[in-house]
Amino acid sequence: MSDKQQAKAQDVSALSFEDALAELEQIVRSLESGQQKLEDAITAYERGAALRRHCQAKLAEAEARVAAIVEHADGTLSTRPVD
């Protein structure tokens, strides 16, 4: 992986789910318009793929946290350790 690709990957990992999703939606709209040069479209697609992976990881993390919430018989909530 080139230094430029590593910097972009690190940049994606620092994004919140909402910011990554918003950027991904913008990339999709841009690609769908068909107005980009081929090289720019390829770069945008690569960035979009990284953003999609990041969003999937964030969603899986949130799902695991929600699944860790346990409701007790008395109605109180606690968490259990996530595997």
Phi and psi in radians as a Rosetta constraint file:
Dihedral C 1 N 2 CA 2 C 2 CIRCULARHARMONIC -1.242 0.35
Dihedral N 2 CA 2 C 2 N 3 CIRCULARHARMONIC 2.880 0.35
Dihedral C 2 N 3 CA 3 C 3 CIRCULARHARMONIC -1.051 0.35
Dihedral N 3 CA 3 C 3 N 4 CIRCULARHARMONIC -0.669 0.35
Dihedral C 3 N 4 CA 4 C 4 CIRCULARHARMONIC -1.139 0.35
Dihedral N 4 CA 4 C 4 N 5 CIRCULARHARMONIC -0.748 0.35
Dihedral C 4 N 5 CA 5 C 5 CIRCULARHARMONIC -1.147 0.35
Dihedral N 5 CA 5 C 5 N 6 CIRCULARHARMONIC -0.693 0.35
Dihedral C 5 N 6 CA 6 C 6 CIRCULARHARMONIC -1.110 0.35
Dihedral N 6 CA 6 C 6 N 7 CIRCULARHARMONIC -0.723 0.35
Dihedral C 6 N 7 CA 7 C 7 CIRCULARHARMONIC -1.100 0.35
Dihedral N 7 CA 7 C 7 N 8 CIRCULARHARMONIC -0.722 0.35
Dihedral C 7 N 8 CA 8 C 8 CIRCULARHARMONIC -1.165 0.35
Dihedral N 8 CA 8 C 8 N 9 CIRCULARHARMONIC -0.714 0.35
Dihedral C 8 N 9 CA 9 C 9 CIRCULARHARMONIC -1.107 0.35
Dihedral N 9 CA 9 C 9 N 10 CIRCULARHARMONIC -0.737 0.35
Dihedral C 9 N 10 CA 10 C 10 CIRCULARHARMONIC -1.133 0.35
Dihedral N 10 CA 10 C 10 N 11 CIRCULARHARMONIC -0.685 0.35
Dihedral C 10 N 11 CA 11 C 11 CIRCULARHARMONIC -1.056 0.35
Dihedral N 11 CA 11 C 11 N 12 CIRCULARHARMONIC -0.747 0.35
Dihedral C 11 N 12 CA 12 C 12 CIRCULARHARMONIC -1.102 0.35
Dihedral N 12 CA 12 C 12 N 13 CIRCULARHARMONIC -0.743 0.35
Dihedral C 12 N 13 CA 13 C 13 CIRCULARHARMONIC -1.133 0.35
Dihedral N 13 CA 13 C 13 N 14 CIRCULARHARMONIC -0.343 0.35
Dihedral C 13 N 14 CA 14 C 14 CIRCULARHARMONIC -1.514 0.35
Dihedral N 14 CA 14 C 14 N 15 CIRCULARHARMONIC -0.164 0.35
Dihedral C 14 N 15 CA 15 C 15 CIRCULARHARMONIC -1.376 0.35
Dihedral N 15 CA 15 C 15 N 16 CIRCULARHARMONIC 2.567 0.35
Dihedral C 15 N 16 CA 16 C 16 CIRCULARHARMONIC -1.265 0.35
Dihedral N 16 CA 16 C 16 N 17 CIRCULARHARMONIC 2.863 0.35
Dihedral C 16 N 17 CA 17 C 17 CIRCULARHARMONIC -0.992 0.35
Dihedral N 17 CA 17 C 17 N 18 CIRCULARHARMONIC -0.817 0.35
Dihedral C 17 N 18 CA 18 C 18 CIRCULARHARMONIC -1.099 0.35
Dihedral N 18 CA 18 C 18 N 19 CIRCULARHARMONIC -0.741 0.35
Dihedral C 18 N 19 CA 19 C 19 CIRCULARHARMONIC -1.177 0.35
Dihedral N 19 CA 19 C 19 N 20 CIRCULARHARMONIC -0.724 0.35
Dihedral C 19 N 20 CA 20 C 20 CIRCULARHARMONIC -1.111 0.35
Dihedral N 20 CA 20 C 20 N 21 CIRCULARHARMONIC -0.734 0.35
Dihedral C 20 N 21 CA 21 C 21 CIRCULARHARMONIC -1.138 0.35
Dihedral N 21 CA 21 C 21 N 22 CIRCULARHARMONIC -0.728 0.35
Dihedral C 21 N 22 CA 22 C 22 CIRCULARHARMONIC -1.091 0.35
Dihedral N 22 CA 22 C 22 N 23 CIRCULARHARMONIC -0.745 0.35
Dihedral C 22 N 23 CA 23 C 23 CIRCULARHARMONIC -1.162 0.35
Dihedral N 23 CA 23 C 23 N 24 CIRCULARHARMONIC -0.711 0.35
Dihedral C 23 N 24 CA 24 C 24 CIRCULARHARMONIC -1.069 0.35
Dihedral N 24 CA 24 C 24 N 25 CIRCULARHARMONIC -0.753 0.35
Dihedral C 24 N 25 CA 25 C 25 CIRCULARHARMONIC -1.078 0.35
Dihedral N 25 CA 25 C 25 N 26 CIRCULARHARMONIC -0.678 0.35
Dihedral C 25 N 26 CA 26 C 26 CIRCULARHARMONIC -1.147 0.35
Dihedral N 26 CA 26 C 26 N 27 CIRCULARHARMONIC -0.723 0.35
Dihedral C 26 N 27 CA 27 C 27 CIRCULARHARMONIC -1.099 0.35
Dihedral N 27 CA 27 C 27 N 28 CIRCULARHARMONIC -0.762 0.35
Dihedral C 27 N 28 CA 28 C 28 CIRCULARHARMONIC -1.052 0.35
Dihedral N 28 CA 28 C 28 N 29 CIRCULARHARMONIC -0.816 0.35
Dihedral C 28 N 29 CA 29 C 29 CIRCULARHARMONIC -1.032 0.35
Dihedral N 29 CA 29 C 29 N 30 CIRCULARHARMONIC -0.739 0.35
Dihedral C 29 N 30 CA 30 C 30 CIRCULARHARMONIC -1.127 0.35
Dihedral N 30 CA 30 C 30 N 31 CIRCULARHARMONIC -0.772 0.35
Dihedral C 30 N 31 CA 31 C 31 CIRCULARHARMONIC -1.152 0.35
Dihedral N 31 CA 31 C 31 N 32 CIRCULARHARMONIC -0.676 0.35
Dihedral C 31 N 32 CA 32 C 32 CIRCULARHARMONIC -1.145 0.35
Dihedral N 32 CA 32 C 32 N 33 CIRCULARHARMONIC -0.478 0.35
Dihedral C 32 N 33 CA 33 C 33 CIRCULARHARMONIC -1.207 0.35
Dihedral N 33 CA 33 C 33 N 34 CIRCULARHARMONIC -0.463 0.35
Dihedral C 33 N 34 CA 34 C 34 CIRCULARHARMONIC 1.229 0.35
Dihedral N 34 CA 34 C 34 N 35 CIRCULARHARMONIC 0.312 0.35
Dihedral C 34 N 35 CA 35 C 35 CIRCULARHARMONIC -1.657 0.35
Dihedral N 35 CA 35 C 35 N 36 CIRCULARHARMONIC -0.014 0.35
Dihedral C 35 N 36 CA 36 C 36 CIRCULARHARMONIC -1.571 0.35
Dihedral N 36 CA 36 C 36 N 37 CIRCULARHARMONIC 2.681 0.35
Dihedral C 36 N 37 CA 37 C 37 CIRCULARHARMONIC -1.185 0.35
Dihedral N 37 CA 37 C 37 N 38 CIRCULARHARMONIC 2.709 0.35
Dihedral C 37 N 38 CA 38 C 38 CIRCULARHARMONIC -0.968 0.35
Dihedral N 38 CA 38 C 38 N 39 CIRCULARHARMONIC -0.828 0.35
Dihedral C 38 N 39 CA 39 C 39 CIRCULARHARMONIC -1.104 0.35
Dihedral N 39 CA 39 C 39 N 40 CIRCULARHARMONIC -0.691 0.35
Dihedral C 39 N 40 CA 40 C 40 CIRCULARHARMONIC -1.157 0.35
Dihedral N 40 CA 40 C 40 N 41 CIRCULARHARMONIC -0.667 0.35
Dihedral C 40 N 41 CA 41 C 41 CIRCULARHARMONIC -1.149 0.35
Dihedral N 41 CA 41 C 41 N 42 CIRCULARHARMONIC -0.693 0.35
Dihedral C 41 N 42 CA 42 C 42 CIRCULARHARMONIC -1.131 0.35
Dihedral N 42 CA 42 C 42 N 43 CIRCULARHARMONIC -0.770 0.35
Dihedral C 42 N 43 CA 43 C 43 CIRCULARHARMONIC -1.087 0.35
Dihedral N 43 CA 43 C 43 N 44 CIRCULARHARMONIC -0.753 0.35
Dihedral C 43 N 44 CA 44 C 44 CIRCULARHARMONIC -1.118 0.35
Dihedral N 44 CA 44 C 44 N 45 CIRCULARHARMONIC -0.700 0.35
Dihedral C 44 N 45 CA 45 C 45 CIRCULARHARMONIC -1.102 0.35
Dihedral N 45 CA 45 C 45 N 46 CIRCULARHARMONIC -0.734 0.35
Dihedral C 45 N 46 CA 46 C 46 CIRCULARHARMONIC -1.095 0.35
Dihedral N 46 CA 46 C 46 N 47 CIRCULARHARMONIC -0.760 0.35
Dihedral C 46 N 47 CA 47 C 47 CIRCULARHARMONIC -1.103 0.35
Dihedral N 47 CA 47 C 47 N 48 CIRCULARHARMONIC -0.739 0.35
Dihedral C 47 N 48 CA 48 C 48 CIRCULARHARMONIC -1.066 0.35
Dihedral N 48 CA 48 C 48 N 49 CIRCULARHARMONIC -0.705 0.35
Dihedral C 48 N 49 CA 49 C 49 CIRCULARHARMONIC -1.103 0.35
Dihedral N 49 CA 49 C 49 N 50 CIRCULARHARMONIC -0.720 0.35
Dihedral C 49 N 50 CA 50 C 50 CIRCULARHARMONIC -1.141 0.35
Dihedral N 50 CA 50 C 50 N 51 CIRCULARHARMONIC -0.711 0.35
Dihedral C 50 N 51 CA 51 C 51 CIRCULARHARMONIC -1.140 0.35
Dihedral N 51 CA 51 C 51 N 52 CIRCULARHARMONIC -0.694 0.35
Dihedral C 51 N 52 CA 52 C 52 CIRCULARHARMONIC -1.087 0.35
Dihedral N 52 CA 52 C 52 N 53 CIRCULARHARMONIC -0.785 0.35
Dihedral C 52 N 53 CA 53 C 53 CIRCULARHARMONIC -1.069 0.35
Dihedral N 53 CA 53 C 53 N 54 CIRCULARHARMONIC -0.717 0.35
Dihedral C 53 N 54 CA 54 C 54 CIRCULARHARMONIC -1.113 0.35
Dihedral N 54 CA 54 C 54 N 55 CIRCULARHARMONIC -0.790 0.35
Dihedral C 54 N 55 CA 55 C 55 CIRCULARHARMONIC -1.098 0.35
Dihedral N 55 CA 55 C 55 N 56 CIRCULARHARMONIC -0.730 0.35
Dihedral C 55 N 56 CA 56 C 56 CIRCULARHARMONIC -1.080 0.35
Dihedral N 56 CA 56 C 56 N 57 CIRCULARHARMONIC -0.719 0.35
Dihedral C 56 N 57 CA 57 C 57 CIRCULARHARMONIC -1.132 0.35
Dihedral N 57 CA 57 C 57 N 58 CIRCULARHARMONIC -0.745 0.35
Dihedral C 57 N 58 CA 58 C 58 CIRCULARHARMONIC -1.105 0.35
Dihedral N 58 CA 58 C 58 N 59 CIRCULARHARMONIC -0.712 0.35
Dihedral C 58 N 59 CA 59 C 59 CIRCULARHARMONIC -1.147 0.35
Dihedral N 59 CA 59 C 59 N 60 CIRCULARHARMONIC -0.711 0.35
Dihedral C 59 N 60 CA 60 C 60 CIRCULARHARMONIC -1.107 0.35
Dihedral N 60 CA 60 C 60 N 61 CIRCULARHARMONIC -0.685 0.35
Dihedral C 60 N 61 CA 61 C 61 CIRCULARHARMONIC -1.104 0.35
Dihedral N 61 CA 61 C 61 N 62 CIRCULARHARMONIC -0.791 0.35
Dihedral C 61 N 62 CA 62 C 62 CIRCULARHARMONIC -1.128 0.35
Dihedral N 62 CA 62 C 62 N 63 CIRCULARHARMONIC -0.719 0.35
Dihedral C 62 N 63 CA 63 C 63 CIRCULARHARMONIC -1.068 0.35
Dihedral N 63 CA 63 C 63 N 64 CIRCULARHARMONIC -0.728 0.35
Dihedral C 63 N 64 CA 64 C 64 CIRCULARHARMONIC -1.123 0.35
Dihedral N 64 CA 64 C 64 N 65 CIRCULARHARMONIC -0.680 0.35
Dihedral C 64 N 65 CA 65 C 65 CIRCULARHARMONIC -1.154 0.35
Dihedral N 65 CA 65 C 65 N 66 CIRCULARHARMONIC -0.716 0.35
Dihedral C 65 N 66 CA 66 C 66 CIRCULARHARMONIC -1.158 0.35
Dihedral N 66 CA 66 C 66 N 67 CIRCULARHARMONIC -0.734 0.35
Dihedral C 66 N 67 CA 67 C 67 CIRCULARHARMONIC -1.120 0.35
Dihedral N 67 CA 67 C 67 N 68 CIRCULARHARMONIC -0.390 0.35
Dihedral C 67 N 68 CA 68 C 68 CIRCULARHARMONIC -1.410 0.35
Dihedral N 68 CA 68 C 68 N 69 CIRCULARHARMONIC -0.172 0.35
Dihedral C 68 N 69 CA 69 C 69 CIRCULARHARMONIC -1.354 0.35
Dihedral N 69 CA 69 C 69 N 70 CIRCULARHARMONIC 2.224 0.35
Dihedral C 69 N 70 CA 70 C 70 CIRCULARHARMONIC -2.050 0.35
Dihedral N 70 CA 70 C 70 N 71 CIRCULARHARMONIC 2.277 0.35
Dihedral C 70 N 71 CA 71 C 71 CIRCULARHARMONIC -1.711 0.35
Dihedral N 71 CA 71 C 71 N 72 CIRCULARHARMONIC 2.210 0.35
Dihedral C 71 N 72 CA 72 C 72 CIRCULARHARMONIC -1.524 0.35
Dihedral N 72 CA 72 C 72 N 73 CIRCULARHARMONIC 2.888 0.35
Dihedral C 72 N 73 CA 73 C 73 CIRCULARHARMONIC -0.992 0.35
Dihedral N 73 CA 73 C 73 N 74 CIRCULARHARMONIC -0.568 0.35
Dihedral C 73 N 74 CA 74 C 74 CIRCULARHARMONIC -1.450 0.35
Dihedral N 74 CA 74 C 74 N 75 CIRCULARHARMONIC 0.061 0.35
Dihedral C 74 N 75 CA 75 C 75 CIRCULARHARMONIC 1.612 0.35
Dihedral N 75 CA 75 C 75 N 76 CIRCULARHARMONIC -0.118 0.35
Dihedral C 75 N 76 CA 76 C 76 CIRCULARHARMONIC -1.354 0.35
Dihedral N 76 CA 76 C 76 N 77 CIRCULARHARMONIC 2.710 0.35
Dihedral C 76 N 77 CA 77 C 77 CIRCULARHARMONIC -1.944 0.35
Dihedral N 77 CA 77 C 77 N 78 CIRCULARHARMONIC 2.549 0.35
Dihedral C 77 N 78 CA 78 C 78 CIRCULARHARMONIC -2.556 0.35
Dihedral N 78 CA 78 C 78 N 79 CIRCULARHARMONIC 3.112 0.35
Dihedral C 78 N 79 CA 79 C 79 CIRCULARHARMONIC -2.032 0.35
Dihedral N 79 CA 79 C 79 N 80 CIRCULARHARMONIC 2.683 0.35
Dihedral C 79 N 80 CA 80 C 80 CIRCULARHARMONIC -1.958 0.35
Dihedral N 80 CA 80 C 80 N 81 CIRCULARHARMONIC 2.736 0.35
Dihedral C 80 N 81 CA 81 C 81 CIRCULARHARMONIC -1.065 0.35
Dihedral N 81 CA 81 C 81 N 82 CIRCULARHARMONIC 2.414 0.35
Dihedral C 81 N 82 CA 82 C 82 CIRCULARHARMONIC -1.491 0.35
Dihedral N 82 CA 82 C 82 N 83 CIRCULARHARMONIC 2.293 0.35
